[in-house]
Amino acid sequence: MAGERSGYQLQFHASLRHDFGDYESLARLFQSRLVLAPTLQQLPSGIEQFVGRHAKIDEAIALFNQANLSGKNQPTILVIAGRSGVGKSTLAIHIAQQVRETFADAQLYINLRGNDNPPLMLTDVLSRFLRAWGISDASMPASLEERSLLLQLFLAKKRSLLLLDNVEDESQVRALLPTEGTCAVLITSRKRLTHLPDVNLLDLAEMSELAALELLQKFAPAQSIQSEPELGMSAVNLCSRLPLAICTFGNLLKRSPERSLQEAVERLSQERSRLKQLRLSHPDIRASFSLAYQRLDPVSARLLRLLGLLVDTSFTVTLAAVLLESELNTAREALQQLVHLRLLEAVSGDRFRFVHDLIRLLARGQLAGEESSEARQAARLRICQWYQETTGAMNLGLEADICTEIATVLSRRNRQSPVVLESQILTGTLEWFETERLNLLAATNWAHQAEAWERVISLSENLVMFYDIRMHWADWEQTHRLALDAARQLGDHSQQASVLNSLGNLYLRQRQWHKAKEHYEQSLALGSILPDFLNEAKTLANLGVFHLQQSQPEQTAALWHMALAKVSLNSPEHKRLKQWMQTIDKSLMQQAIRHGDDRAASRGLFQSIGESLKRFMGN
């Protein structure tokens, strides 16, 4: 659980240690969140409408087969480079599916979001891959170098395939590339990445006219195109023979049977000419998007615009309903229309995403032009509120005792092992937080910008356990700096003390000893202004762990004695504090209970904290 990272479980100010009785309701919530351990077979499904590119496919398959047959103990790297919308990812997935049996031990996939801001961090990518190999969060190496070396060890022993999609530049993949072993690496990028070692390059241009026309017929009524081949050819050329633009336009034809092919091509031509006159980038893709957007009903169009607010590319039906302020069925209907027009695609379950980062960029353009700043702000605050409420519930899945109770309820219902279910609940909860991570960070920033101070504090508290388990130190610090400012804006000394205690935990996790001690002492100093005895007890307990890690058990015992004295004897809090101390060091806990007679140690600690109070109040 949360405290295993440094060997000691810390007393979190936001820890949900209260009694929670309605486990049936929680079981219903987490039933849909059960997730098995990550798999080594991660390739996305191929696309049914795939056409053409036969020479490129044969070239890539031959390259990987030759490398496999040669017996050389080194990876084969192929970079597929080309402009946006040309079909790099689709081709890479198709090739990977063709050679997956050759590299049957593992097929790892990641979209590196190289063209988004922010792109995925390499430490996070490595941790995802290592979890698939069975490395637990508690055993995960902390540094980029250690994670990279561990991945190298796994890859060197297996026939593996890595598909690294949407790469910005060489620096984004160097730590992911295997140095030895019979491995295939497929990379897609808008750049050629020629500085990678021993790289093979496949430049992908637009489709041939015949292949583009074949692709259009996969979506549009084939009979009308076959009867008017010149119009079909005009259509694919107006789309610059780019699969993304062709698919969008083809779906528009399919959804508009009342419109003739000639009329549709004329409108596409007019729209492209208009966009070129405005000197906008990607006029071919923008033209198809614009016609599809005009076809949307008002609800679907508004949803598409508002989805442009999100930082991450994927989202749930529930979040779509929050943006629309609608019932779930209304959101589902709007999402289905957007899927039919190939602006969005279903991922799994109730989750959807934009089909391409360019579509999301165009949706954001419509958002800026059609939604007022007040409407955008209101939508952001709805997102903040939903994430605040949802993280509060999901956090319960990270609480060991509550997770056990939920698993017990589900085991009676599902007739499965409670131990297995408990693992699935924990995995599913962590994956939910991980999937929503970028949007959660954005929501905390939005709440702060809107001066919704209490929401900032609540969100940051709800994220602590997830950040600790997954070692997202930068996110933890960023959200808690915002929360500290929010507490100061409210003039709430108790909340300030809580946030400072949590920041102390963060720095203790990273072995930043001076900063950890400084924040614990600042927390205690604020607690003396407006006493919050439970928070003071937790902070004293954490400061005790700090001294324990400094090989100062006497100071730890004194601090734990002070912590126990802050809460009422025989109270639930007192009992939990003793239980926590016992899990760390039973003999030290007994020493803390007897520590009342050691006045010298206590006086010294009180004097040290008093000096911290003077320094803190003088700032």
Buried (B, 14 or more C-beta within 10 A) or exposed (E): BBBBBBEBBBBBBBBBBEEBEEBEEBBBBBBEBBBEEBEBEBBBEBBEBBBBBEEBBEBBBEBBBEBBEEEEEBBBBBBBBBBBBBBBBBBBBBBBBBBBEBBBBBBBBBBBBBBBEEBBBBBBBBBBBBBBBEBEBEEBBBEBEEBBBBBBEBBBEBBBBBBBBBBBBBEBBEBBBBBEBBBBBBBBBBBBBEEBEEBBBBEBEBBEEEBBBBBBBBBBBEEBBEEBEEBBBBBBBBBBBBBBBBBBBBBBBBBBEEEBBEEBBEBBBEBBEBBEEEEEEBBBBBBBBBBBBEBBEEBBBBBBBBBBBBBBBBBBBBBBBBBBEBEEEBBBBBBBBBBBBBBBBEBEEBBBBBBBBBBBBBBBBBBEEEBEEEBBBBBBBBBBBBBBEBBBEBBBBBBEEBBBBBBBBBBEEBEBEBEBBBBBBBBBBBBBBBBBBBBBBBBBBBBBEBEBBBBBBBBBBBBBBBBBBBBBBEBBBBBBBBBBBBBBEBEBBBBBBBBBBBBBBBBBBBEBEEBBBBBBBBBBBBBBEEBBBBBBBBBBBBBBBBBBBEEBBBBBBBBBBBBBBBBEEEEEBBEBBBEBBEEBBEEBBBBBEEBEEBEEBBEBBEEBBBEBBEEBEEE
